[in-house]
Amino acid sequence: MKLVLLGPPGAGKGTQAARLKETYRIPQLSTGDMLRAAAAAGTPAGRATKAIMDKGGLVPDETVVSIIAERIAEPDAKAGFILDGFPRTVPQAEVLDNLLASRKTGLDLVIELEVDDMALLERIAKRANETRASGGTVRADDNPEAFQVRLAAYHAQTAPLSEYYAKKGLLTAVDGMAPPDVVAKSIEHVLAGGALQAH
Ligand code: AMP
């Protein structure tokens, strides 16, 4: 199964992708995690990327696309994968389609988690507080200023992907406002073949 999870920052893509990874035994490919790892490695390219991410902006398509192309070519991704945070722009989606087509395959489904902006702001603040309380390091982009930039990038550059995938007949929207267990059940239902709310 080759699946894309779409949705704004804080919608719960990472949480749901981690669950699906366990259920279906296919890798969760999070470009955010891959980019944070590259940034932590401290290479010049990694440092440039970190500066963009910390402010909440999108990393250039070429950077992200080359990372994901390499990752998709790895043996564990052959049977399927869950893309979490990729694609985020229409050009990224086009490259992904071409990449998969060249491997004689394609996406099976795109699930969009719908959450309204106010709820997202609250979730991000909560995530930062919980991380702080447990002694962890809060993500540099989990603050109100960077979050507004991330949200604006989502609306301007990522939201058009809903139409892109709807036109291909791949998109199903799921209510992401519900608690994680309920959202997981909705996703299971979609994957079992019962589309909830086709666009
Ligand atoms: P995430 O962990 O998915 O919230 O991503 C964190 C940050 O990584 C984003 O705000 C972007 O700066 C960067 N990023 C992750 N995925 C992408 C992508 N597909 N395209 C561009 N930038 C990305």
Residues whose N, C-alpha, C, O or C-beta is under 5 A from the ligand:
A	BS01	AMP	P9 T31 G32 D33 L35 I52 M53 G56 G57 L58 V59 V64 D84 G85 F86 P87 R88 R150
